[in-house]
């Protein structure tokens, strides 16, 4: 929840960012979140492997029934 405190608003000076600054900000964000991205990719890969294995098991079971 955000609370607004009356009388505390003030403007700040703009700090524009150029194209190089934008690219560096993206790279810095990737670097700072590398651990989380690694975990997400590993979990996604594990789920993909389990999905493929379960599909193969269903195929083998189906062939045995025929």
N, C-alpha and C positions, 0 to 999 in steps of 0.2 A: 504494500500500500504506500502510495506517495502522499506526503503531506506538504502543502504549500504554506510557507511562513510569510505572512503579509509584511511587505516592506523590504524583503531581501533580494528582490530581482534587480539585476544590473547587467548592462551589456558588457561584453568582453571584445577585445580586438580580434579581428579575423586573422586566421593563419592559413592562407591558401597552400595547397599541396600540388606540386607538379607531377608530371607523368612518372618520373623516376621515384618520387616519394610514394606514389600509389603502388608501384610494383614492389618496392621494398617493404611496404606495410603488409602486402599479401604474403611475401616471403617470410616476414617476421611472424605473422599469424600462423603459417604452416609450421614453422620451427617450434613455436610455443605450444602447439597442439599436436605435436608429432606422436607423443605417447598415446593419446586418445585415438588418433587416427589408426595407429598400429593395432590397437586392441580391436577397433571396429572392423578393420580388414581381416584380422585373424578369426574373429567370431563369424564374420560373413563367409569366409572360406570354409570354416568347420561346418557351418550349416549347409553350404553347398555340397560338401563331400558327403555328409549324412543324407542329404536329399538324393544324390546320385546313387548311393549304396542302397537306399530303401527302394528306389525305382528298379534297380537291378534285381533285388530280392523278389519283388513282385513279379517281374518278368520270368525269373526262374521258377517261381511257384506256379505261375500260369502255364508254363511249358510242361511241367510235371503233370498237371491236371489233364492236359490234352492227350 
